[in-house]
Amino acid sequence: MSAATSWTILIATSAICLAIKLFGHYVPERWLSNKRLQRINALIPIALLSALVVAQGVVVNTHIVIDHRLAGLAFALGALLAKAPFPVVVVGAAVTSALVYHLH
Amino acid sequence: MAPLPRNTVRDALSVSLTVGAYGVAFGAASVAAGFSVLQSCLFSLFTFTGASQFAAIGVVASGGPALSAIATASMLGTRNALYGIQMAPILRVRGLRKILSAHVTIDESTGVSLSQAPRGLEAMRVGFWVTGLGVFLFWNLFTLLGALGAKALGNPASWGLDAAVPAVFLGLVWPRLENNFLRLVSVISMAFAIVITPLLPSGLPIIATASVAIVMGWPER
């Protein structure tokens, strides 16, 4: 990644995310009272975060790749099902993945 | 003036420290994705909304173009606008304080504030500010530590960082899956992302998955 690309991403992301936050504090409530918009907006984080689990967990470039990361994700899923606290989920996933990585 | 709501402050600080600690994962993942330590810290200072930050560097790490990184992060940030609409009438601040309150309007500050409703308006305000500023402090501190640590530790796979990041995303989506419809949205999104991954350039499948939210959110239910 070139320096220009990384700075562009940093500055644009920061500017847009702050603008979105300010927008919420300054617009009249009725502007965002459209029910359909609210339903879609509530689903967007779920769709994007789910896609990010896939993109970071089982993808290399444009291929689906099953490797040590999936072992880590499996641990995370089990820990979440067992209602484990967030630190256990994340650190456990890292440790599991690193173990599988080194055993291979 | 009413005494400081002690329980509110305690709630707010415990959330701040726990959530802020994930700045370590962000700082480390950001450096592993190719950003400098300085850039990683600036992300946490100025973007300051965890899921969007992780998304931006996640798209970059998976080889996606800059525009896709920016768009994915921005779409994840739109929920903060809805939080702002809820918080503005509670906070009732002006000028610089209003801008500052907007910057620290995130999942945690809004969540803690709304959870203080039974303790009254003042507790809601205290909850918002202590959580918002507390997360800001710890998130930035831990981002620096994570970024420096990643530089020192090298290969992210050998200490599990490449699995910690998707685990963070799973942990972020998990509490949102409150009913079967929302679980279905998540499962379909994952399946959709898997299917279109070989078909689209790197990084684009993530933003393309927003179409699942649009299609499933369109009809009344």
Interface residues (C-beta under 8 A of the other chain):
Chain A: M1 T5 S6 W7 T8 I9 L10 A12 T13 S14 I16 C17 L18 I20 K21 L22 F23 G24 H25 Y26 V27 E29 L32 K35 R36 Q38 R39 I40 N41 A42 L43 I44 P45 I46 A47 L48 L49 S50 A51 L52 V53 V54 A55 Q56 G57 V58 V59 N61 T62 H63 I64 H68 R69 A71 G72 L73 F75 A76 L77 L80 F86 P87 V89 V90 V91 A93 A94 V95 T96 S97 A98 Y101 H102
Chain B: T18 A21 Y22 A25 A33 G34 F35 S36 Q39 L42 F43 F46 T47 F48 T49 A51 S52 Q53 F54 A55 A56 G58 V59 V60 A61 S62 G63 A66 A69 I70 T72 A73 S74 M75 L76 G77 T78 R79 N80 A81 L82 Y83 G84 I85 M87 A88 K98 I99 S101 A102 H103 T105 A157 S158 W159 G160 L161 D162 A163 A164 V165 P166 A167 V168 F169 L170 G171 L172 V173 W174 R176 L177 L182 V185 S186 V187 S189 M190 F192 A193 I194 T197 P198 L200 P201 S202 G203 P205 I206 I207 A208 T209 A210 V212 A213 I214 M216 G217 W218 E220 R221
